[in-house]
């Protein structure tokens, strides 16, 4: 009899645990559904530890992203024009799935959902960063030709040297972290180089390597290698508050563009060296042209295509997605298109065209957030 009673109690305990878990699941899903229509704070997982390329590594689960080589977006630019083998169909499909996630988040932000984007003053760069003297350097010839072709500029729009700002920042100084602690270990290899061209509403990225990437690299390259800390710990303790590519770039763009900052339209990646991005682009080139060398005008895709979504799901695409999400209120609704091509001097080039669809501040209809394999951008 005691055995039967014990069994009954065990069954009751199991039933209570199961029912509680069921209620928790329902309430969790209800909360998620509410957030789809309200705030993105809990939906867009914006780890303060990471810039856009770190986010790409978090989002591209199962996609071949190596911490020590891939997280810098372009890595360190060099004269190497070596090509990667085209991605497999499975890799392409995974990139597309993550591009679907990114696109859904962009549309939600455009529809008026609240994000946790932070505006940084220019002075924030004084905390841990060294800014090299701005120079009026010419664009790479390939980009001068591209923009001249795309915008068919009048005389006052030609991106001549005096209208091009070469802005370079390095995270090579001690800094105060977001917890108010003094950190004396800098990341000299963390740097962002941009050609900022307000006259044509364009930013050309020549190098991007984040502080978070460098922190992780120090751990993985140690002897013996060590496991990097969790992303949130890095965010709170080991990098400056202003560290992500999209935040640094937007801050510098605002300075140079002034009152026309909200007109930003083009984000160009020169000499892309990220293996994952390169392999997806090679896949697209090979399928479309049976060649990995496709000079300008190259191939252009909208976000209604498999190719466009897959390219958005690459580490270099995620950076543009992050900037659009964070600055949706300033930029207004945009139609996103991507062009990829190859150059003898720059290798793989990628151009994101953010075509304005309405005036900044327009909210449009509410957009339903989609959950995909448990991940959010």
N, C-alpha and C positions, 0 to 999 in steps of 0.2 A: 504493500500500500504506500509506503514511504517513497518507493521508487516511482510509482505513478504520480504522486504529488510533486516530486522533484521534477519529473518530466513536464508536468503541467506548468509549473512555475517557469521552467526554462523556455517553454513555448510562449508563455505570456511575455517574458522578457524579450524574446526575439521579435514578437509581434510589435511590441512598443518601440523597439529600436528601428524596425523596418518602417513603421508608420511615421516616426519622427523624421527619418531620412527622406521619406516621400514628401512630407510637408515642407522640409527644408528645400527640396528640389523645386517644388512648386513656387515657394516664395522667392527663391533665387531667380527662377525664370521670369516671374512677374516683375521683379526689380529690374531685370535686364530689359524686358519689354518697355518698361517705363523710361529707362535711360535712352532707348532708341529714339524716343520722341523729345527728350528733354536735353540733358547735359551729356557731353562726351567725356566728362572728367573721369568716370569709371570705365568707360568703354575704350577710349583711346589710351592705351597704356603708355603714358609718356614718362619713361624712366629718366629722371634728371641726370642719370649717370652717363647717358649715351647720346651720341649724335645720330644722324640719320643712318649712317652705315652700320653702327652698332645695332640700331633698330632693325635694319635689314637682316642682320644675323639672327635676331630674336624671332623675326617674323618668318624668315625663310627656313622653317623647320624642315629638315630632310633635304634641303637644297645645299649643294656643296659649298659651304662657307667655312673657311679655315681661319681661326682667330688670328694667327700670327701673320697671315699673308693678305687676307681679304678685307679686313674691317676698315681700311683706310680710304675706301671709295675708289680712288685712283691708285692707291699705294703711293709710292714715291715716284713721281714722273721722271723718266729718263729718256735717252735717245732710243731705247729698245722698242722695236716695232714688232716683236715676236707675236704670233697669233696663237690662240688656244684652239684646240679641237672643238668642233661644233658640239653643243650639248646634245644629250640623248633626248628622245621623245618624252621620256619620263621626267627629265629635268625641265624641259620646256613646259610641260603641263603643270609641274609644281610652281614654276615661276608665274605662269598665268593665274593659277589659283591665288597666289599671294598678291598679284596685281589686281585681281578681283576684290580682294579685301581692301587694298589701298584705295581703289576707285570708289568703293562703297563709302569709305570714311571721308573721302574728299567731297562726295555729293552730300553727305550728311552735314558736313561743315558749311557747305554752300547753302544748304537749306535752312540755316539759322541755328543749328545745334551749337551749344556752348562748348568751347574747348578750353583747356587750361594753359593756353599760350601765354608767354610772359614777354613783355616789352622791356628791353634792356637799354639803358642810356649809353651813349658812346663812351662815357667814363668807365663803364664796366670793363672795358678792354685794358684799363690801367691795372687791373687785378690779375697779375700772372702773365700778361701778354706783352710782347714787344712788337711794336708796329714799325716796320721798315719805312723809310722815307717814300712817300707816294711818288710815282713817276708817271710821266706821260709817254708811255711806250706804245709803239704801233701794235695793232692786233696781228696775230699770226696771219700770214697771207691767205691761208685757206678760209679763215673766218671773215676777213675783210671782204673776200669775194662772195662768201655765202650771204652775208648781210646786205651787201650791195645788190645782190640778185633778189633777195627776198623782199626787201622793203622798197626797192626801186627809188632810192633816196633823192630828194632834191639837194641842192647845194648845201643847205643848212643842216642836212641830216647825214652827210658823209662822215663816217667815223674816222676822222683824221687824228693824228697823234695828240693834239691838244684837247681832244674830246674823249680820250681814252685814259682811264685812271688805273694804273697797275698798283693794286693794294695788297700788301703782304703782311700777315701777322704770324708770330711764332709764340707758342706757350712755353717760354723759356725762363720764367722768373718765379720766385716764390709767390704764394698767393694765400688769401684767406678763403677757406671753403665756406659752404653754405651753412655750416654749423658754427661759424665764427672762429674756427681753429686756424692757426698759422701752419701752413704746409711749406716746407723748405725744399722738397724734391720736385723739380720742374720736369717738363717733357719737351726738350729742345727740338725733337723731331716732329712734334705736333705743330702743324702749320696749315694755313689756308691761303692760297694765292688766287686772286681774282683780277680779271680785267673788267672794270665796271664802266659801262658805256651808257649813261643816261640819255644821250641824244637819240639812241635807237632802242631804248628801254631793254637793254640786254646786260646779262652777266655771263662772262666766259670764265669757266673754272679751269685753272691750269694745274692746281694741286690741292688736295684735301687729305689731311691725315689728322685724325682727332686726338685730343688728349686722352680720352677713354681708351682708344686703340693703343696708344703708347703705354698706358698703365698696364693693360692686359699683356702687351708685348714684353714688358719688363719681367712679368711673372713667368710667361711661357718660355722665354729665352734664358731664364736663370739656370744655373747649374747646381743641383738638378732642377729640372722644370717644376714650377709650382702652379697650382690651380689658382687663377685670379679670384679675387673676392666677388661677392654677389654684386650685381649691377647697382643696386640701391646704395650699397656701401661705397662703391666707387663714386657715385654721384654726390653723396653727402660728405665724403672725406678726402678724396684723392684727386679731384679735378676742380677747376674754378667754377663758380655758378654759371658763368657764360662760357660754354664749351662746345655746344653742338654746332655743326656746320650751318644749319638753317638759321639759327639765332644769330651767330656771328655774321653771316652773310647779309641777313636782313638789316642788322644794325649798321653795317658799313654801306649798304645800298642806300639806306635812308639818308645818311650823311651826304653822299654824293648826289643823289637824285633830288633831295629837298622836297619841294612841294609836288613833284611829279613821281614820288616814290610808288604811289598806288598804280602807276601805269606800267610797272614791270611786266614784261611780256615774254622775253626769251631767257632760258637758262641753257647754256651750252657747256658741254663737257669736252674738253680738248685732251687728246691722247689718253683715252680710257685704258687703264691697265688692270682693272679689277677682273679676276679670272671668271667669276660667275657672269658678270655683265658681258664680257667678251665672248664667252661660249654661247650665250643665248643669241647675241647678235650674229655670230658665225652661223648658228643654226638657221636664223631667219634669212641671212644672205644666201646660204646654200640652197634652201628650199625655193627661194624666189628666183635666184639667178644662177644657181649651180656654180657659184664662185664665192670665195670669202673676200674678194676685193671688189667693192662696188663704190666707185668714186661719186662725188657730188654730181647730181642731186640725190643720189642714193635712193633709199626707200622711206616712204612716209606712211604712218599709220595713225588712225584715230583710235579712241578707246572702245569703239564698237567692234574691234577686230581682235582675234586671238593674239596676233603679233604685238599689237599695241599694249594689251594687258600684260603679256609676258615681259615686255621691256619695262613696263611700270613696276613689275615685281622684282626687278633686279636691284642690287644695292644702289646703283646710280639713279634708278627711277624712284626708289623709295625716298631719296633726298628731296626730289622735287615734290613728291606727294606730301611729305612732311611740311614743307614750306607753304604749300597751298592750304593745307589743313589749318596750320597755325595762323596764317594771314588772310583767311577767307573774308573776314570783315573788311579789311583794307582793300583787298584786290577785287572783291566782288566775284560773281559767278564766272567761271571760265570753262571753255571747251579745250581740252588738252589733246595735243597732237605731238607725235615724236617722229623725228627723222634721224636715221642712222646712215653713215657713209664712211668710206675710208679715204685716207689721205697719205701721200708718199712721205710727208713730213710729220704727221701727227698720229698715224695709225687709225684706230677706231675713234670716230667722233659721234657725239650724240647731241641732238638739239631738241629741247622741249619748247613748244610754242603754246603759250597759255592765252588763247584767243578770248577777249572779253565778250561776255554774253549779256550783261546788264550792268547797271551802275552799282558801285560799291554800296553796301548796306542793304541791298535788296535781299529778301529772305526766301521768296518763292515758297513752294509747298514743302511740307515736312517730308523727310526722307527716312525710310525704315532702315535701321542698321541691321546687318546680317552677321550672324555668327558663323564662322567657317573653321572647322577643325579646332575649335576652342581658342583661336588666336584673334587678336585685334591689333590693328596698327598702332 
